[in-house]
Amino acid sequence: MPIIQKIAYALFTLFGVVSVIFFLFTVLPGDPAQMMLGQNQSKTQIENINAKYGFDESLGKQYVLYLNDLSPLSFHSTKASDFTSLASGKYRAQSLVCTASTCLVLKFPHLRESFQKNGKSVNSVISETLPNTAILAISAISLALLFGIFLGIISAVNKGGILDNCIQVLSTLGMSVPSFFSAILFAWLFAFVLQKYTGLNMSGNLYELDDYGEQNQLVLKNLILPAVVLGIRPLAVVSQLMRNALLEIMHQDYIRTAKAKGLSNYQIIKNHALKNALNPVVTAISGWFASMLAGAVFVEYIFGWNGLGKEIVDALNALDLPIIMGAVLMIAFLFICINILVDLIHAYLDPKLKLN
């Protein structure tokens, strides 16, 4: 499928996700204005909030306004009292064409404001927490790839042996145990029972506060347990896929030819088999990496890691709908981008797959 078609399909998918998320959370019981004001509110305050955020409009108009906020190319009012007013300062926009009352602008997608964080923009919340989740996911997937490929090769080379059987048992166990259980077990064992030997903490962020309340102390050891726990299941999947792919490839004709030339197993695997065996691994790991951005919720919450997953849990507890909607949209967007990137990687690994 041409790359242009893939991008068009991705945009259509993202539009569907936006629509589902909007209508799903809009029909939920509860008044957004009351969620923002809490228990101490008056009728006038509720009316002002509804007018400010467009909650007093019809469902169809609210939907159009939401799409307008998310669209990079959108129309906005020049009147300070309007919900879409550029004078509000909430849009990072560059005006393109303006009339007396409306401007066509090019802007960064606006995900609205939090109900509970004193009107803090969702964009700011995501920009503060997503990098931490990305660091955690990249660390976990790197561990999974490094050790999964190595164990898969060892298992394939020693098919039917003791090492192969041990790796198979550990892989099955790793795929079976839920992440939240692994997180609790690892936190208790390595950060409580064996804490004086490991020096690890049960909870903590990548950056910790110093004596002046600033986050400038890098604490890499806090990354170890969350990354290991999050990487266990993809590691098990990678090792199994690598083993099965190598065993299948090692029976191919060109591998027999390489053996007949007197090449060692190391040379055959490195120069001929490994690249072809990576295709199923790339497919699987792409899905795991995208799901890690969403599946890190329990791991981040248990280890107190200040990432997007923990922020989603906090927002669910507080019924902070804009943060929930914005976080889900960001995860969906990243998932789509990763899938397109994987197609490009496939085209590189397999020349038969061409993207025009």
C-alpha positions in Angstrom: 0.0 0.0 0.0 1.5 3.4 -0.9 2.7 5.5 2.0 0.2 8.3 1.0 -2.7 5.9 1.4 -1.4 4.8 4.8 -1.2 8.4 6.0 -4.7 9.0 4.7 -6.0 5.9 6.5 -4.2 6.9 9.6 -5.9 10.4 9.6 -9.3 8.7 9.0 -8.6 6.4 11.9 -7.6 9.3 14.2 -10.8 11.1 13.2 -12.8 8.1 14.3 -10.9 7.9 17.6 -11.6 11.6 18.2 -15.3 11.2 17.5 -15.7 8.1 19.7 -13.8 9.7 22.6 -15.8 12.9 22.4 -19.3 11.3 22.4 -18.3 8.7 24.9 -17.2 11.2 27.5 -19.8 13.8 26.7 -22.7 11.5 27.4 -21.3 10.5 30.7 -23.4 11.6 33.7 -22.3 14.6 35.6 -22.0 18.4 35.0 -18.5 19.5 33.9 -19.0 22.9 35.4 -19.7 21.3 38.8 -16.6 19.1 38.4 -14.5 22.2 37.9 -16.0 24.2 40.7 -16.4 21.4 43.3 -18.9 21.6 46.1 -18.8 25.4 46.6 -20.6 26.8 43.5 -23.4 29.1 42.7 -25.8 29.2 39.8 -24.0 32.2 38.4 -20.6 30.5 38.6 -22.0 27.4 36.8 -23.5 29.6 34.0 -20.2 31.5 33.6 -18.2 28.2 33.3 -20.7 26.8 30.8 -20.4 29.9 28.7 -16.6 30.1 28.9 -16.1 26.4 27.9 -19.0 26.0 25.5 -20.9 23.5 27.7 -24.2 25.4 27.1 -24.1 24.7 23.4 -25.9 21.9 21.6 -24.1 18.5 21.4 -23.5 19.0 17.7 -21.9 22.4 18.1 -19.8 21.2 21.0 -18.5 18.5 18.7 -17.6 21.0 15.9 -15.9 23.2 18.5 -13.9 20.3 19.8 -12.8 19.3 16.2 -11.9 23.0 15.6 -9.7 23.0 18.8 -7.9 19.9 17.7 -7.4 20.8 14.0 -4.1 22.4 13.1 -6.0 24.6 10.6 -9.0 26.2 12.2 -11.3 29.2 12.5 -11.4 31.4 15.6 -13.3 34.4 16.7 -11.7 37.8 17.3 -14.2 38.7 19.9 -12.9 38.4 23.5 -16.2 37.0 24.8 -16.4 34.0 22.4 -15.3 30.5 23.4 -13.0 30.2 20.4 -11.5 33.7 20.9 -7.9 34.2 20.0 -7.7 36.8 22.7 -8.1 34.2 25.4 -4.4 33.3 25.0 -5.1 29.5 25.1 -4.2 28.9 21.5 -0.6 28.8 20.1 -1.7 30.1 16.7 -0.4 32.0 13.7 -3.1 34.0 11.8 -3.3 33.3 8.1 -6.5 35.2 6.9 -8.7 37.4 9.0 -12.0 39.1 8.5 -13.8 41.5 10.8 -14.9 38.7 13.2 -13.1 35.5 12.3 -9.5 34.4 11.6 -8.2 31.3 9.8 -5.2 30.2 11.8 -2.4 27.6 11.8 -2.0 26.3 15.3 -0.8 23.5 17.6 -3.8 21.2 18.5 -5.5 22.5 21.7 -6.6 19.7 24.1 -8.6 22.1 26.4 -8.0 22.8 30.1 -8.0 20.5 33.1 -11.0 20.6 35.4 -9.0 20.0 38.6 -5.5 21.6 38.0 -6.6 25.3 38.2 -7.3 25.5 34.5 -3.9 24.2 33.5 -3.8 23.2 29.8 -3.9 19.5 29.0 -1.1 20.2 26.5 1.1 21.2 29.4 0.2 18.2 31.5 1.0 15.8 28.6 4.2 17.6 27.8 5.4 17.2 31.4 4.5 13.5 31.8 4.8 12.0 28.3 8.6 12.2 28.2 8.8 10.2 31.4 6.6 7.5 30.0 8.6 7.5 26.7 11.8 7.1 28.7 10.3 4.2 30.6 8.9 2.6 27.5 12.1 3.0 25.5 14.2 1.5 28.3 11.8 -1.4 28.7 11.7 -2.2 25.0 15.4 -1.9 24.7 15.8 -4.5 27.5 13.3 -6.7 25.8 15.0 -6.5 22.4 18.5 -6.9 23.8 17.9 -9.9 26.0 15.0 -11.3 23.9 17.0 -11.6 20.7 20.0 -13.0 22.6 17.9 -15.6 24.5 16.0 -16.5 21.3 19.2 -17.2 19.4 20.6 -19.2 22.3 17.4 -21.2 22.5 17.3 -21.9 18.7 21.0 -23.0 18.6 20.4 -25.3 21.6 17.0 -26.7 20.4 15.8 -29.4 22.8 18.7 -28.9 25.2 18.6 -27.8 28.9 19.1 -24.1 28.0 16.3 -24.2 25.4 13.9 -25.8 27.9 14.8 -23.3 30.7 14.3 -20.3 28.3 11.0 -21.7 27.2 9.7 -22.1 30.7 10.8 -18.6 31.7 9.3 -17.2 28.5 5.9 -18.8 29.2 6.0 -17.6 32.7 6.9 -14.1 31.6 4.0 -14.0 29.2 1.5 -15.3 31.8 2.2 -13.0 34.7 0.3 -9.7 34.6 2.4 -6.5 34.8 0.7 -5.3 38.0 1.5 -8.5 39.8 5.1 -8.4 38.6 5.4 -4.8 39.7 4.2 -5.6 43.3 6.4 -8.7 43.5 9.5 -6.9 42.2 8.9 -3.8 44.4 8.5 -6.0 47.5 11.5 -8.3 46.8 14.1 -6.0 45.4 13.1 -2.7 47.0 12.0 -4.0 50.4 13.4 -7.4 51.3 16.7 -7.0 49.5 16.9 -3.2 49.7 20.1 -3.0 51.7 21.8 -5.0 48.9 20.2 -3.5 45.8 19.8 0.1 47.1 16.6 0.4 45.0 13.5 2.4 46.0 9.9 1.2 46.0 8.8 4.4 44.3 10.4 7.4 42.8 10.8 9.5 39.6 13.7 10.0 37.2 14.2 13.4 38.7 13.8 14.0 42.4 13.4 17.3 44.3 16.4 18.8 45.9 16.5 20.9 49.1 15.1 23.9 47.2 12.2 22.0 45.7 13.5 21.9 42.2 13.6 18.7 40.0 17.3 18.6 39.1 18.7 15.5 40.7 18.8 12.6 38.2 18.2 9.3 39.9 18.6 6.5 37.3 18.2 3.7 39.8 14.5 4.6 40.0 14.2 3.6 36.4 15.5 0.0 36.9 12.5 -1.8 38.4 9.7 -0.1 36.3 11.7 -0.8 33.1 12.4 -4.4 34.0 8.8 -5.1 35.0 7.4 -3.4 31.9 9.9 -5.2 29.7 9.2 -8.8 31.0 6.3 -9.7 28.7 7.7 -8.2 25.5 11.1 -9.9 26.3 9.3 -13.3 26.5 7.5 -12.6 23.3 10.6 -11.6 21.5 12.6 -14.6 22.6 9.9 -17.0 21.4 9.5 -15.2 18.1 13.2 -15.1 17.5 13.6 -18.8 18.3 10.8 -19.9 16.0 11.9 -17.6 13.2 15.5 -18.8 13.4 14.5 -22.4 13.5 12.4 -22.0 10.4 15.0 -20.0 8.5 17.8 -22.4 9.4 16.1 -25.0 7.2 16.0 -22.8 4.1 18.1 -23.7 1.0 20.4 -20.7 1.2 21.3 -21.6 4.8 22.2 -25.1 3.6 24.4 -23.6 0.9 26.1 -21.4 3.5 26.8 -24.5 5.7 28.1 -26.3 2.7 30.6 -23.5 2.1 32.0 -24.2 5.6 30.6 -21.1 7.4 30.3 -21.4 11.2 26.9 -21.1 12.9 27.9 -17.7 14.2 28.6 -16.4 10.6 25.5 -17.9 9.2 23.3 -16.4 11.9 25.0 -13.0 11.8 25.3 -12.6 8.0 22.3 -14.6 6.6 19.6 -15.6 9.1 19.4 -12.8 11.7 18.1 -10.0 9.3 15.3 -12.2 8.0 14.4 -13.5 11.4 13.9 -9.9 12.7 10.7 -9.4 10.6 8.3 -11.0 13.0 10.1 -9.5 15.9 9.7 -6.0 14.5 6.0 -6.5 13.9 5.5 -7.8 17.5 7.7 -5.2 19.2 6.0 -2.3 17.4 2.7 -3.3 18.9 4.2 -3.8 22.3 5.9 -0.4 22.2 2.7 1.4 21.3 0.8 -0.5 24.0 3.4 0.2 26.6 2.5 3.9 26.4 -1.0 2.9 27.5 -0.1 -0.3 29.5 2.4 1.5 31.7 -0.6 2.7 33.8 -0.3 0.1 36.5 3.5 0.0 36.5 3.8 3.8 36.8 1.1 4.0 39.5 2.7 1.2 41.6 6.2 2.6 41.4 5.1 6.2 41.7 6.6 7.0 38.3 5.4 10.5 37.2 4.3 9.5 33.7 1.3 9.7 31.5 -0.1 6.4 32.8 -0.1 7.6 36.4 -1.6 10.9 35.3 -4.5 9.0 33.6 -5.2 7.1 36.9 -5.2 10.4 38.8 -7.5 12.0 36.3 -9.9 9.0 36.4 -10.1 9.3 40.2 -10.8 13.0 39.9 -13.1 12.8 36.9 -10.8 15.2 35.0 -12.3 14.4 31.6 -10.1 16.8 29.5 -6.9 15.1 30.7 -8.4 11.6 30.1 -9.5 12.5 26.6 -6.3 14.3 25.7 -4.1 11.4 27.0 -6.1 8.8 25.1 -5.9 10.9 21.9 -2.1 11.2 22.3 -1.7 7.5 22.8 -3.9 6.8 19.7 -1.8 9.3 17.7 1.5 7.7 18.8 0.1 4.2 18.1 -0.7 5.2 14.5 2.7 6.9 14.0 4.5 3.8 15.3 2.5 1.6 12.9 3.5 3.7 9.9 7.2 3.7 11.1 7.0 -0.1 11.4 5.9 -0.4 7.8 8.9 1.7 6.7 11.2 -0.6 8.7 9.6 -3.7 7.1 10.3 -2.2 3.7 13.9 -1.8 4.7 14.2 -5.4 6.1 12.4 -7.0 3.2 13.1 -5.4 -0.2 10.0 -7.2 -1.6 7.8 -4.8 0.3 7.9 -1.5 -1.5 6.3 1.7 -0.2 5.8 4.2 -3.1 
